[in-house]
Amino acid sequence: MTERRTHTVKGLVIQTNHVAPPIGTRRYDWSAVLDDYDGASDAATQPIGWGPTEQAAICNLLDEIEAKES
């Protein structure tokens, strides 16, 4: 079962998902995306954060956004 949560960080609405894929590492247990992420075929241009914890995934997403803007 996927656990989903919504957060507002730095004025951004972020959706997190606890996915815990059946792989040998916990590095990808959580994902974080902006609220307007739709997973469509052009989703490769939209940032996604990953991490072993929810907070790590959010931080990774914010880092991805910052890198994309610079």
PyMOL Python script that loads the backbone (N, CA, C, O; Angstrom):
from pymol import cmd

cmd.read_pdbstr("""\
ATOM      1  N   MET A   1       0.837  -1.172   0.000  1.00  0.00           N
ATOM      2  CA  MET A   1       0.000   0.000   0.000  1.00  0.00           C
ATOM      3  C   MET A   1       0.886   1.241   0.000  1.00  0.00           C
ATOM      4  O   MET A   1       1.828   1.331   0.788  1.00  0.00           O
ATOM      5  N   THR A   2       0.593   2.190  -0.871  1.00  0.00           N
ATOM      6  CA  THR A   2       1.345   3.422  -0.973  1.00  0.00           C
ATOM      7  C   THR A   2       0.764   4.457  -0.025  1.00  0.00           C
ATOM      8  O   THR A   2      -0.445   4.693  -0.013  1.00  0.00           O
ATOM      9  N   GLU A   3       1.625   5.069   0.762  1.00  0.00           N
ATOM     10  CA  GLU A   3       1.211   6.136   1.667  1.00  0.00           C
ATOM     11  C   GLU A   3       1.527   7.470   0.998  1.00  0.00           C
ATOM     12  O   GLU A   3       2.670   7.718   0.613  1.00  0.00           O
ATOM     13  N   ARG A   4       0.509   8.336   0.860  1.00  0.00           N
ATOM     14  CA  ARG A   4       0.701   9.635   0.216  1.00  0.00           C
ATOM     15  C   ARG A   4       0.409  10.751   1.205  1.00  0.00           C
ATOM     16  O   ARG A   4      -0.506  10.658   2.024  1.00  0.00           O
ATOM     17  N   ARG A   5       1.205  11.806   1.111  1.00  0.00           N
ATOM     18  CA  ARG A   5       1.037  12.964   1.987  1.00  0.00           C
ATOM     19  C   ARG A   5       1.262  14.241   1.193  1.00  0.00           C
ATOM     20  O   ARG A   5       1.936  14.234   0.163  1.00  0.00           O
ATOM     21  N   THR A   6       0.693  15.334   1.680  1.00  0.00           N
ATOM     22  CA  THR A   6       0.870  16.644   1.059  1.00  0.00           C
ATOM     23  C   THR A   6       1.545  17.580   2.060  1.00  0.00           C
ATOM     24  O   THR A   6       1.202  17.599   3.242  1.00  0.00           O
ATOM     25  N   HIS A   7       2.506  18.352   1.568  1.00  0.00           N
ATOM     26  CA  HIS A   7       3.257  19.306   2.394  1.00  0.00           C
ATOM     27  C   HIS A   7       3.363  20.621   1.635  1.00  0.00           C
ATOM     28  O   HIS A   7       3.306  20.640   0.406  1.00  0.00           O
ATOM     29  N   THR A   8       3.516  21.706   2.357  1.00  0.00           N
ATOM     30  CA  THR A   8       3.848  22.995   1.757  1.00  0.00           C
ATOM     31  C   THR A   8       5.198  23.406   2.321  1.00  0.00           C
ATOM     32  O   THR A   8       5.358  23.589   3.528  1.00  0.00           O
ATOM     33  N   VAL A   9       6.173  23.548   1.415  1.00  0.00           N
ATOM     34  CA  VAL A   9       7.541  23.897   1.798  1.00  0.00           C
ATOM     35  C   VAL A   9       8.008  25.034   0.900  1.00  0.00           C
ATOM     36  O   VAL A   9       7.970  24.919  -0.325  1.00  0.00           O
ATOM     37  N   LYS A  10       8.445  26.127   1.506  1.00  0.00           N
ATOM     38  CA  LYS A  10       8.930  27.285   0.740  1.00  0.00           C
ATOM     39  C   LYS A  10       7.906  27.731  -0.302  1.00  0.00           C
ATOM     40  O   LYS A  10       8.276  28.138  -1.403  1.00  0.00           O
ATOM     41  N   GLY A  11       6.636  27.656   0.038  1.00  0.00           N
ATOM     42  CA  GLY A  11       5.574  28.079  -0.865  1.00  0.00           C
ATOM     43  C   GLY A  11       5.217  27.078  -1.952  1.00  0.00           C
ATOM     44  O   GLY A  11       4.355  27.361  -2.785  1.00  0.00           O
ATOM     45  N   LEU A  12       5.858  25.919  -1.966  1.00  0.00           N
ATOM     46  CA  LEU A  12       5.588  24.884  -2.966  1.00  0.00           C
ATOM     47  C   LEU A  12       4.724  23.785  -2.344  1.00  0.00           C
ATOM     48  O   LEU A  12       4.971  23.358  -1.216  1.00  0.00           O
ATOM     49  N   VAL A  13       3.722  23.337  -3.077  1.00  0.00           N
ATOM     50  CA  VAL A  13       2.918  22.204  -2.618  1.00  0.00           C
ATOM     51  C   VAL A  13       3.585  20.937  -3.132  1.00  0.00           C
ATOM     52  O   VAL A  13       3.754  20.753  -4.337  1.00  0.00           O
ATOM     53  N   ILE A  14       3.958  20.070  -2.205  1.00  0.00           N
ATOM     54  CA  ILE A  14       4.721  18.859  -2.516  1.00  0.00           C
ATOM     55  C   ILE A  14       3.927  17.632  -2.094  1.00  0.00           C
ATOM     56  O   ILE A  14       3.387  17.571  -0.989  1.00  0.00           O
ATOM     57  N   GLN A  15       3.868  16.664  -2.986  1.00  0.00           N
ATOM     58  CA  GLN A  15       3.243  15.373  -2.702  1.00  0.00           C
ATOM     59  C   GLN A  15       4.339  14.357  -2.443  1.00  0.00           C
ATOM     60  O   GLN A  15       5.264  14.225  -3.245  1.00  0.00           O
ATOM     61  N   THR A  16       4.248  13.632  -1.325  1.00  0.00           N
ATOM     62  CA  THR A  16       5.210  12.561  -1.062  1.00  0.00           C
ATOM     63  C   THR A  16       4.494  11.218  -1.103  1.00  0.00           C
ATOM     64  O   THR A  16       3.307  11.112  -0.796  1.00  0.00           O
ATOM     65  N   ASN A  17       5.243  10.210  -1.486  1.00  0.00           N
ATOM     66  CA  ASN A  17       4.719   8.847  -1.561  1.00  0.00           C
ATOM     67  C   ASN A  17       5.707   7.890  -0.913  1.00  0.00           C
ATOM     68  O   ASN A  17       6.904   7.934  -1.199  1.00  0.00           O
ATOM     69  N   HIS A  18       5.206   7.031  -0.045  1.00  0.00           N
ATOM     70  CA  HIS A  18       6.039   5.980   0.528  1.00  0.00           C
ATOM     71  C   HIS A  18       5.793   4.738  -0.322  1.00  0.00           C
ATOM     72  O   HIS A  18       4.754   4.088  -0.203  1.00  0.00           O
ATOM     73  N   VAL A  19       6.748   4.420  -1.170  1.00  0.00           N
ATOM     74  CA  VAL A  19       6.554   3.341  -2.132  1.00  0.00           C
ATOM     75  C   VAL A  19       7.279   2.057  -1.757  1.00  0.00           C
ATOM     76  O   VAL A  19       6.814   0.968  -2.096  1.00  0.00           O
ATOM     77  N   ALA A  20       8.407   2.161  -1.067  1.00  0.00           N
ATOM     78  CA  ALA A  20       9.185   1.000  -0.615  1.00  0.00           C
ATOM     79  C   ALA A  20       9.243  -0.119  -1.667  1.00  0.00           C
ATOM     80  O   ALA A  20       8.710  -1.206  -1.446  1.00  0.00           O
ATOM     81  N   PRO A  21       9.894   0.152  -2.817  1.00  0.00           N
ATOM     82  CA  PRO A  21       9.959  -0.870  -3.854  1.00  0.00           C
ATOM     83  C   PRO A  21      10.727  -2.106  -3.389  1.00  0.00           C
ATOM     84  O   PRO A  21      11.598  -2.000  -2.525  1.00  0.00           O
ATOM     85  N   PRO A  22      10.419  -3.265  -3.946  1.00  0.00           N
ATOM     86  CA  PRO A  22      11.073  -4.514  -3.529  1.00  0.00           C
ATOM     87  C   PRO A  22      12.452  -4.670  -4.166  1.00  0.00           C
ATOM     88  O   PRO A  22      12.692  -5.581  -4.958  1.00  0.00           O
ATOM     89  N   ILE A  23      13.350  -3.756  -3.800  1.00  0.00           N
ATOM     90  CA  ILE A  23      14.717  -3.811  -4.299  1.00  0.00           C
ATOM     91  C   ILE A  23      15.656  -3.878  -3.096  1.00  0.00           C
ATOM     92  O   ILE A  23      15.212  -3.693  -1.962  1.00  0.00           O
ATOM     93  N   GLY A  24      16.906  -4.131  -3.315  1.00  0.00           N
ATOM     94  CA  GLY A  24      17.855  -4.377  -2.233  1.00  0.00           C
ATOM     95  C   GLY A  24      18.352  -3.151  -1.487  1.00  0.00           C
ATOM     96  O   GLY A  24      19.260  -3.266  -0.664  1.00  0.00           O
ATOM     97  N   THR A  25      17.784  -1.981  -1.749  1.00  0.00           N
ATOM     98  CA  THR A  25      18.213  -0.765  -1.072  1.00  0.00           C
ATOM     99  C   THR A  25      16.995   0.018  -0.593  1.00  0.00           C
ATOM    100  O   THR A  25      15.919  -0.080  -1.183  1.00  0.00           O
ATOM    101  N   ARG A  26      17.160   0.777   0.452  1.00  0.00           N
ATOM    102  CA  ARG A  26      16.071   1.617   0.980  1.00  0.00           C
ATOM    103  C   ARG A  26      16.207   3.055   0.482  1.00  0.00           C
ATOM    104  O   ARG A  26      15.441   3.920   0.907  1.00  0.00           O
ATOM    105  N   ARG A  27      17.160   3.330  -0.405  1.00  0.00           N
ATOM    106  CA  ARG A  27      17.424   4.684  -0.904  1.00  0.00           C
ATOM    107  C   ARG A  27      16.249   5.281  -1.665  1.00  0.00           C
ATOM    108  O   ARG A  27      16.191   6.496  -1.851  1.00  0.00           O
ATOM    109  N   TYR A  28      15.316   4.453  -2.106  1.00  0.00           N
ATOM    110  CA  TYR A  28      14.209   4.930  -2.937  1.00  0.00           C
ATOM    111  C   TYR A  28      12.844   4.653  -2.303  1.00  0.00           C
ATOM    112  O   TYR A  28      11.841   4.545  -3.008  1.00  0.00           O
ATOM    113  N   ASP A  29      12.806   4.538  -0.984  1.00  0.00           N
ATOM    114  CA  ASP A  29      11.542   4.253  -0.292  1.00  0.00           C
ATOM    115  C   ASP A  29      10.531   5.384  -0.424  1.00  0.00           C
ATOM    116  O   ASP A  29       9.327   5.131  -0.470  1.00  0.00           O
ATOM    117  N   TRP A  30      11.002   6.628  -0.485  1.00  0.00           N
ATOM    118  CA  TRP A  30      10.112   7.783  -0.582  1.00  0.00           C
ATOM    119  C   TRP A  30      10.378   8.557  -1.859  1.00  0.00           C
ATOM    120  O   TRP A  30      11.523   8.686  -2.291  1.00  0.00           O
ATOM    121  N   SER A  31       9.306   9.074  -2.463  1.00  0.00           N
ATOM    122  CA  SER A  31       9.438   9.991  -3.592  1.00  0.00           C
ATOM    123  C   SER A  31       8.718  11.282  -3.243  1.00  0.00           C
ATOM    124  O   SER A  31       7.801  11.296  -2.422  1.00  0.00           O
ATOM    125  N   ALA A  32       9.143  12.362  -3.875  1.00  0.00           N
ATOM    126  CA  ALA A  32       8.525  13.665  -3.675  1.00  0.00           C
ATOM    127  C   ALA A  32       8.426  14.367  -5.024  1.00  0.00           C
ATOM    128  O   ALA A  32       9.393  14.405  -5.784  1.00  0.00           O
ATOM    129  N   VAL A  33       7.256  14.919  -5.316  1.00  0.00           N
ATOM    130  CA  VAL A  33       7.023  15.644  -6.561  1.00  0.00           C
ATOM    131  C   VAL A  33       6.206  16.893  -6.246  1.00  0.00           C
ATOM    132  O   VAL A  33       5.558  16.979  -5.203  1.00  0.00           O
ATOM    133  N   LEU A  34       6.247  17.859  -7.163  1.00  0.00           N
ATOM    134  CA  LEU A  34       5.387  19.024  -7.023  1.00  0.00           C
ATOM    135  C   LEU A  34       3.947  18.609  -7.264  1.00  0.00           C
ATOM    136  O   LEU A  34       3.678  17.616  -7.941  1.00  0.00           O
ATOM    137  N   ASP A  35       3.038  19.367  -6.713  1.00  0.00           N
ATOM    138  CA  ASP A  35       1.621  19.039  -6.771  1.00  0.00           C
ATOM    139  C   ASP A  35       1.094  18.911  -8.201  1.00  0.00           C
ATOM    140  O   ASP A  35       0.132  18.179  -8.432  1.00  0.00           O
ATOM    141  N   ASP A  36       1.706  19.611  -9.168  1.00  0.00           N
ATOM    142  CA  ASP A  36       1.207  19.562 -10.546  1.00  0.00           C
ATOM    143  C   ASP A  36       1.829  18.434 -11.368  1.00  0.00           C
ATOM    144  O   ASP A  36       1.568  18.334 -12.567  1.00  0.00           O
ATOM    145  N   TYR A  37       2.644  17.588 -10.746  1.00  0.00           N
ATOM    146  CA  TYR A  37       3.243  16.440 -11.444  1.00  0.00           C
ATOM    147  C   TYR A  37       2.135  15.492 -11.881  1.00  0.00           C
ATOM    148  O   TYR A  37       1.291  15.097 -11.078  1.00  0.00           O
ATOM    149  N   ASP A  38       2.145  15.129 -13.164  1.00  0.00           N
ATOM    150  CA  ASP A  38       1.072  14.272 -13.672  1.00  0.00           C
ATOM    151  C   ASP A  38       1.546  12.918 -14.187  1.00  0.00           C
ATOM    152  O   ASP A  38       0.723  12.071 -14.534  1.00  0.00           O
ATOM    153  N   GLY A  39       2.852  12.702 -14.242  1.00  0.00           N
ATOM    154  CA  GLY A  39       3.366  11.417 -14.689  1.00  0.00           C
ATOM    155  C   GLY A  39       3.189  11.148 -16.177  1.00  0.00           C
ATOM    156  O   GLY A  39       3.381  10.021 -16.633  1.00  0.00           O
ATOM    157  N   ALA A  40       2.825  12.177 -16.934  1.00  0.00           N
ATOM    158  CA  ALA A  40       2.620  12.016 -18.380  1.00  0.00           C
ATOM    159  C   ALA A  40       3.951  11.765 -19.078  1.00  0.00           C
ATOM    160  O   ALA A  40       5.009  11.782 -18.449  1.00  0.00           O
ATOM    161  N   SER A  41       3.883  11.531 -20.384  1.00  0.00           N
ATOM    162  CA  SER A  41       5.088  11.189 -21.148  1.00  0.00           C
ATOM    163  C   SER A  41       6.152  12.284 -21.088  1.00  0.00           C
ATOM    164  O   SER A  41       7.333  12.000 -21.285  1.00  0.00           O
ATOM    165  N   ASP A  42       5.757  13.521 -20.821  1.00  0.00           N
ATOM    166  CA  ASP A  42       6.738  14.599 -20.699  1.00  0.00           C
ATOM    167  C   ASP A  42       7.242  14.756 -19.262  1.00  0.00           C
ATOM    168  O   ASP A  42       7.934  15.726 -18.953  1.00  0.00           O
ATOM    169  N   ALA A  43       6.906  13.824 -18.399  1.00  0.00           N
ATOM    170  CA  ALA A  43       7.258  13.915 -16.979  1.00  0.00           C
ATOM    171  C   ALA A  43       8.767  13.910 -16.747  1.00  0.00           C
ATOM    172  O   ALA A  43       9.224  14.311 -15.677  1.00  0.00           O
ATOM    173  N   ALA A  44       9.535  13.470 -17.719  1.00  0.00           N
ATOM    174  CA  ALA A  44      10.987  13.456 -17.559  1.00  0.00           C
ATOM    175  C   ALA A  44      11.538  14.860 -17.335  1.00  0.00           C
ATOM    176  O   ALA A  44      12.638  15.010 -16.804  1.00  0.00           O
ATOM    177  N   THR A  45      10.799  15.880 -17.728  1.00  0.00           N
ATOM    178  CA  THR A  45      11.243  17.258 -17.523  1.00  0.00           C
ATOM    179  C   THR A  45      10.820  17.787 -16.159  1.00  0.00           C
ATOM    180  O   THR A  45      11.220  18.888 -15.779  1.00  0.00           O
ATOM    181  N   GLN A  46      10.029  17.037 -15.423  1.00  0.00           N
ATOM    182  CA  GLN A  46       9.561  17.461 -14.113  1.00  0.00           C
ATOM    183  C   GLN A  46      10.438  16.824 -13.035  1.00  0.00           C
ATOM    184  O   GLN A  46      10.719  15.627 -13.093  1.00  0.00           O
ATOM    185  N   PRO A  47      10.876  17.626 -12.042  1.00  0.00           N
ATOM    186  CA  PRO A  47      11.773  17.078 -11.018  1.00  0.00           C
ATOM    187  C   PRO A  47      11.082  16.088 -10.090  1.00  0.00           C
ATOM    188  O   PRO A  47       9.904  16.232  -9.765  1.00  0.00           O
ATOM    189  N   ILE A  48      11.842  15.083  -9.672  1.00  0.00           N
ATOM    190  CA  ILE A  48      11.382  14.089  -8.697  1.00  0.00           C
ATOM    191  C   ILE A  48      12.484  13.940  -7.658  1.00  0.00           C
ATOM    192  O   ILE A  48      13.661  13.828  -7.999  1.00  0.00           O
ATOM    193  N   GLY A  49      12.095  13.939  -6.395  1.00  0.00           N
ATOM    194  CA  GLY A  49      13.049  13.700  -5.322  1.00  0.00           C
ATOM    195  C   GLY A  49      12.891  12.287  -4.796  1.00  0.00           C
ATOM    196  O   GLY A  49      11.777  11.770  -4.712  1.00  0.00           O
ATOM    197  N   TRP A  50      14.004  11.664  -4.441  1.00  0.00           N
ATOM    198  CA  TRP A  50      14.000  10.304  -3.893  1.00  0.00           C
ATOM    199  C   TRP A  50      14.809  10.278  -2.616  1.00  0.00           C
ATOM    200  O   TRP A  50      15.756  11.051  -2.467  1.00  0.00           O
ATOM    201  N   GLY A  51      14.453   9.401  -1.689  1.00  0.00           N
ATOM    202  CA  GLY A  51      15.240   9.278  -0.475  1.00  0.00           C
ATOM    203  C   GLY A  51      14.786   8.133   0.407  1.00  0.00           C
ATOM    204  O   GLY A  51      13.702   7.581   0.215  1.00  0.00           O
ATOM    205  N   PRO A  52      15.617   7.778   1.377  1.00  0.00           N
ATOM    206  CA  PRO A  52      15.272   6.699   2.304  1.00  0.00           C
ATOM    207  C   PRO A  52      14.217   7.133   3.324  1.00  0.00           C
ATOM    208  O   PRO A  52      13.569   6.299   3.957  1.00  0.00           O
ATOM    209  N   THR A  53      14.055   8.466   3.472  1.00  0.00           N
ATOM    210  CA  THR A  53      13.037   9.008   4.372  1.00  0.00           C
ATOM    211  C   THR A  53      12.228  10.050   3.607  1.00  0.00           C
ATOM    212  O   THR A  53      12.637  10.528   2.549  1.00  0.00           O
ATOM    213  N   GLU A  54      11.093  10.381   4.157  1.00  0.00           N
ATOM    214  CA  GLU A  54      10.243  11.403   3.534  1.00  0.00           C
ATOM    215  C   GLU A  54      10.982  12.741   3.449  1.00  0.00           C
ATOM    216  O   GLU A  54      10.962  13.399   2.409  1.00  0.00           O
ATOM    217  N   GLN A  55      11.628  13.134   4.533  1.00  0.00           N
ATOM    218  CA  GLN A  55      12.352  14.405   4.549  1.00  0.00           C
ATOM    219  C   GLN A  55      13.500  14.410   3.541  1.00  0.00           C
ATOM    220  O   GLN A  55      13.738  15.423   2.884  1.00  0.00           O
ATOM    221  N   ALA A  56      14.204  13.304   3.415  1.00  0.00           N
ATOM    222  CA  ALA A  56      15.300  13.218   2.441  1.00  0.00           C
ATOM    223  C   ALA A  56      14.770  13.368   1.019  1.00  0.00           C
ATOM    224  O   ALA A  56      15.413  14.014   0.191  1.00  0.00           O
ATOM    225  N   ALA A  57      13.620  12.789   0.723  1.00  0.00           N
ATOM    226  CA  ALA A  57      13.029  12.913  -0.609  1.00  0.00           C
ATOM    227  C   ALA A  57      12.631  14.361  -0.887  1.00  0.00           C
ATOM    228  O   ALA A  57      12.836  14.853  -1.996  1.00  0.00           O
ATOM    229  N   ILE A  58      12.068  15.045   0.103  1.00  0.00           N
ATOM    230  CA  ILE A  58      11.703  16.455  -0.063  1.00  0.00           C
ATOM    231  C   ILE A  58      12.954  17.292  -0.301  1.00  0.00           C
ATOM    232  O   ILE A  58      12.965  18.137  -1.196  1.00  0.00           O
ATOM    233  N   CYS A  59      13.994  17.076   0.475  1.00  0.00           N
ATOM    234  CA  CYS A  59      15.245  17.808   0.296  1.00  0.00           C
ATOM    235  C   CYS A  59      15.843  17.551  -1.085  1.00  0.00           C
ATOM    236  O   CYS A  59      16.340  18.476  -1.728  1.00  0.00           O
ATOM    237  N   ASN A  60      15.796  16.305  -1.541  1.00  0.00           N
ATOM    238  CA  ASN A  60      16.305  15.961  -2.856  1.00  0.00           C
ATOM    239  C   ASN A  60      15.501  16.670  -3.944  1.00  0.00           C
ATOM    240  O   ASN A  60      16.075  17.152  -4.920  1.00  0.00           O
ATOM    241  N   LEU A  61      14.185  16.739  -3.787  1.00  0.00           N
ATOM    242  CA  LEU A  61      13.338  17.450  -4.748  1.00  0.00           C
ATOM    243  C   LEU A  61      13.712  18.927  -4.787  1.00  0.00           C
ATOM    244  O   LEU A  61      13.871  19.494  -5.868  1.00  0.00           O
ATOM    245  N   LEU A  62      13.854  19.554  -3.631  1.00  0.00           N
ATOM    246  CA  LEU A  62      14.229  20.968  -3.587  1.00  0.00           C
ATOM    247  C   LEU A  62      15.592  21.198  -4.226  1.00  0.00           C
ATOM    248  O   LEU A  62      15.788  22.206  -4.905  1.00  0.00           O
ATOM    249  N   ASP A  63      16.535  20.285  -4.022  1.00  0.00           N
ATOM    250  CA  ASP A  63      17.849  20.372  -4.679  1.00  0.00           C
ATOM    251  C   ASP A  63      17.700  20.271  -6.192  1.00  0.00           C
ATOM    252  O   ASP A  63      18.350  21.010  -6.932  1.00  0.00           O
ATOM    253  N   GLU A  64      16.842  19.353  -6.656  1.00  0.00           N
ATOM    254  CA  GLU A  64      16.611  19.186  -8.104  1.00  0.00           C
ATOM    255  C   GLU A  64      16.012  20.455  -8.717  1.00  0.00           C
ATOM    256  O   GLU A  64      16.400  20.868  -9.810  1.00  0.00           O
ATOM    257  N   ILE A  65      15.062  21.067  -8.002  1.00  0.00           N
ATOM    258  CA  ILE A  65      14.433  22.304  -8.483  1.00  0.00           C
ATOM    259  C   ILE A  65      15.465  23.418  -8.562  1.00  0.00           C
ATOM    260  O   ILE A  65      15.527  24.146  -9.553  1.00  0.00           O
ATOM    261  N   GLU A  66      16.273  23.549  -7.516  1.00  0.00           N
ATOM    262  CA  GLU A  66      17.311  24.582  -7.490  1.00  0.00           C
ATOM    263  C   GLU A  66      18.312  24.381  -8.618  1.00  0.00           C
ATOM    264  O   GLU A  66      18.701  25.347  -9.274  1.00  0.00           O
ATOM    265  N   ALA A  67      18.734  23.144  -8.855  1.00  0.00           N
ATOM    266  CA  ALA A  67      19.687  22.865  -9.927  1.00  0.00           C
ATOM    267  C   ALA A  67      19.098  23.191 -11.302  1.00  0.00           C
ATOM    268  O   ALA A  67      19.801  23.671 -12.192  1.00  0.00           O
ATOM    269  N   LYS A  68      17.807  22.926 -11.459  1.00  0.00           N
ATOM    270  CA  LYS A  68      17.143  23.187 -12.736  1.00  0.00           C
ATOM    271  C   LYS A  68      17.020  24.687 -12.999  1.00  0.00           C
ATOM    272  O   LYS A  68      17.073  25.126 -14.148  1.00  0.00           O
ATOM    273  N   GLU A  69      16.854  25.469 -11.933  1.00  0.00           N
ATOM    274  CA  GLU A  69      16.695  26.909 -12.073  1.00  0.00           C
ATOM    275  C   GLU A  69      18.011  27.634 -12.276  1.00  0.00           C
ATOM    276  O   GLU A  69      18.013  28.773 -12.743  1.00  0.00           O
ATOM    277  N   SER A  70      19.119  27.014 -11.943  1.00  0.00           N
ATOM    278  CA  SER A  70      20.410  27.711 -12.067  1.00  0.00           C
ATOM    279  C   SER A  70      21.095  27.430 -13.382  1.00  0.00           C
ATOM    280  O   SER A  70      22.185  27.943 -13.632  1.00  0.00           O
TER     281      SER A  70
END
""", "prot")
cmd.dss("prot")
cmd.show_as("cartoon", "prot")
cmd.util.cbc("prot")
cmd.orient("prot")
